[in-house]
Amino acid sequence: KKMATFTEEILSPELSHKKKSICIIFTGGTLGMEPDPVSGALEVVPGFLTKQMAAMPELSNNEMPDYEIIEFDPLLDSSDMSPADWVKIASCIEEN
């Protein structure tokens, strides 16, 4: 039996009725930054990305996919990541 491609799976009539879902693995970085109230410098804030996305009404539209955010603790700076961090990210992708 021929294996379906990703595009064929997404467009298949059997799957078209299922609501799509997205897993967002947030390891840290720009998307989760907000200005420090004193200095104004951007800093990564745990929970900020989740809060911002929850406040976006367009993401609640029934035509939009459901989403889940998995936030690393502690949040990582990509310039400081090591191979151990890459393995942690790969494991998170595999589990989800």
SVG drawing of the C-alpha trace seen along z (x, -y; Angstrom):
<svg xmlns="http://www.w3.org/2000/svg" viewBox="-17 -52 43 54">
<polyline fill="none" stroke="black" stroke-width="0.4" points="0.0,0.0 1.3,-3.4 2.0,-5.7 0.1,-9.0 2.0,-12.2 1.5,-14.9 -0.5,-17.0 -2.7,-14.1 -3.4,-13.3 -4.4,-16.9 -6.6,-17.2 -8.2,-13.7 -12.1,-13.7 -11.9,-11.4 -9.8,-13.9 -11.4,-17.1 -14.1,-17.0 -11.6,-16.7 -10.6,-19.9 -6.9,-20.5 -4.7,-21.1 -1.2,-22.5 1.4,-21.9 3.5,-25.0 6.7,-24.2 8.0,-27.4 11.6,-27.2 12.1,-30.9 12.9,-33.9 11.3,-36.8 7.7,-35.6 7.7,-35.5 9.3,-38.8 7.7,-41.9 9.2,-45.2 10.6,-45.5 8.4,-48.1 11.5,-50.0 14.1,-49.8 11.9,-49.1 14.3,-46.4 12.7,-43.3 12.9,-40.2 11.5,-36.7 8.6,-36.3 7.2,-32.9 3.5,-32.7 3.6,-35.8 3.1,-34.0 0.2,-32.0 -1.4,-35.2 -1.0,-37.0 -2.4,-34.2 -5.4,-33.8 -6.2,-37.5 -6.3,-37.1 -10.0,-36.7 -9.2,-35.5 -7.6,-32.3 -11.0,-31.5 -12.7,-31.3 -14.1,-27.8 -12.3,-27.7 -8.9,-28.1 -7.1,-25.0 -7.0,-24.3 -3.6,-24.8 -1.6,-23.7 1.4,-25.6 4.2,-23.7 6.5,-26.1 9.9,-25.0 10.9,-25.7 13.4,-27.3 13.0,-29.1 16.1,-28.8 18.2,-31.4 19.1,-29.9 22.6,-31.4 23.2,-29.4 21.8,-26.0 23.8,-22.9 23.3,-19.5 21.5,-18.4 19.0,-21.2 18.5,-20.0 17.8,-16.5 15.2,-17.9 13.5,-19.7 13.6,-16.6 12.1,-14.5 9.4,-17.0 8.6,-16.9 8.5,-13.1 6.2,-13.0 3.8,-15.5"/>
</svg>
